[in-house]
Amino acid sequence: RNVVSALDMAARQFIVLLIAARAAASQLTSDALKVQIPGVLMAEGSMTEVSLVLNSGAYSAIPRQDGSFVFHEVPEGSFLLEVYDTQRSWPSVRVEVGQALYGGASAVLVHKKQQLQLPMQLKPLLANPEFFEKRQGFQWSSIFMNPMMIMMAVTGVIMFVLPKMMANIDPEELKKMQDMQATQGSLSFSDLLNPDKLKEKQAQLEQKKSKKTK
């Protein structure tokens, strides 16, 4: 019985020591992996409508009026830092957290692939960006570039110039043109493609002219 009780006591002590060791190891690991990510937004103006997020909101930070900010207790992993600002456009930063990194974290500008030192200093890419395109005012040139206006202008020119051209044509030439138009009007599309039919129609037209002259 003494041996059994001694073994039971030793087993209990071993379990207690194992639980304590696991708790201590998890505490040390948790403390080692969580770091702070400090930085400064280098811009003038109010910071009341500015916020910073890691991985679209997994962690967030609000900058002070001087632009400084801190992400607290960031665990090991890879994060994308973004700045939400309605007045300025900021670059994105790739943040890596790990025990193998110097200081426990590193930061790289995404668009330049440039390494940043902590605390990182960020400058805006564009101040006061225009998110909406300004509507253009009325322009007279837009009226004349309208296809409908161009067609109306060409039609008006034809109606004004053609009568004057017809008035200067010799009467005999005008008569020939009218006869040609009458001949072409009496011909079908298949007749125009057939030379024999075309010659026959012309012969008939000449016969009509000769009868009129007699």
Helices and strands as residue ranges (DSSP letters): H 2-33, E 35-41, E 51-54, E 59-61, E 68-74, E 77-84, E 88-89, E 93-97, G 102-104, E 105-109, E 114-116, E 120-122, E 126-127, H 140-144, H 147-167, H 171-186, H 189-193, H 195-213
